[in-house]
Amino acid sequence: MECKHIETPLFSVDVPIDWRVISQTPVNALLSDPSGALQVTLALVSASGEALAGYGQTATRDAHKPALEQREAQRVLERYITQRGPGRAAGKPLIQWRQQASHMACTSEFVVRPQRMSLLQRFTHRGAAVSWRYWGIVHHDTLLIIGCHGRQPIMERFRATLDQAIASVNITERRVLLGKPFTDAVLQLIRGEFPAAPVAVIDNNTIRVGGQPVNLATLHRRYLEQPDHLPEDVRSFVGRLLRRPRDPANAYPACRAHILPELYTSCPNALGGRQVVRQEWVNGLFIGYVLHSQTPVTTEHLARWGINEDALHDQAIENLVGCTQELTMEGNRSDGYTMLAFTRADRHNAVRILLPDFHRRLREHLGSTFYVAIPNHECLLAFSVENPEALTWIQAQIAGSYRKLILPLTEKLFLATADGIAGDASEGWGDDFGDA
């Protein structure tokens, strides 16, 4: 089998030369066979199990923690399968240990029947039984978890290919800092270089310097590229922050990075006597804006900030783009349709339908015209269909799921075209079934 080498700063793997890299960051990768029928996720995790902001479904790695024990590694893999895999549908996964070429790996393999799947899983796999395979490769304090799933015939066809890829995995010996250890190292450097500057930790990926909240994602990406330059990068990064003029907490420069768009089924005209900024959109939805993910933006905010609604919208979209870049999607190609969905539930997934650049990325896989469903805030399904029967079946599945959701958004479909987003199919889209 002719292979190509996929490498991140922290691990590498050899896969068939015609496989695609759907997304890749320093700590995870999403790969696919040419048909899209099988996808493989690789993600570094450790016993902490904390999500690493900005890098999707991964966890922190502590460079000073002792090596993982087998029992501890097994618990991490079990938790990963429960939280990010098929969940309760799989029951308690059976974990086995085996010696790989250069490392120990805990493995798990099982089949989930349609009656035990969630509605969304049944929808994605069209009622077929699904095989799941997981590997947890132990390396010092780190566990590289590899997971894949697909219909049973597909998984059997790729069994030998997957085993060969797993045997090729290599985890770098370079000791790097992720999550809390990285944040602690940055704080130590700041206190050494800027002893007079007040600094505190907000969470594992955010600190407060001189009263300003600072996300460390950009600094961390720079660190992963050149770890030895961290002291110089911190000195430059914090120096620029401290030279900025300080703004009141409610002034626009201090708030602009925390504004995001939000979709509503109904949106009040006023809140506490203040007029809420909103605009009517399509399919009966409204676009509004929130500050710090909870406070609706009002016209009083706009007057205080000295901006208009267009500037507010542009800033909110820019912020949404920033928190979308590292998210990954997984695809499913079935009889009559091709579908993509985010691999992780996020309360801003649905509103990402507003992002033009996101549409462009989806067109690479779905064609110039495709459909989007957003049954709730955490779910966005983008798909193209080859015939009206597939579209009818998908609409029925979404409608059935929608009626059982606690906080639904809309059961209507959207049509994404080069000109923008159109409303529900029942309002006369004709026979355009996409051209993926």
Secondary structure, DSSP 8 states (H G I E B T S, - for coil): --EEEEE-SSEEEEEETT-EEEEE-SSEEEEE-TTSS-EEEEEEE-TT--B-TTSSS-B---TTS----HHHHHHHHHHHHHHHSSGGGG-S---EEEE-SSSEEEEEEEEE-GGGS-HHHHHHHTT--EEEEEEEEEETTEEEEEEEEEEHHHHHHTHHHHHHHHHT-EE-------SHHHHHHHHHHHHHH-TTS-EEEEETTEEEETTEEEE-HHHHHHHHH-GGGHHHHHHHHHHHHHHS----TTSHHHHGGGEEEEEESS--SEETTEEB-EEE-STT-EEEEEETTTEE-BHHHHHHHT--HHHHHHHHHHHHHHTTTT--EEEEEETTEEEEEESS--TTTGGGGG-HHHHHHHHHHH-SSEEEEEEETTEEEEEEESSHHHHHHHHHHHHHHHTT-SS-----EEEEETTEEE--GGGT-TT-----
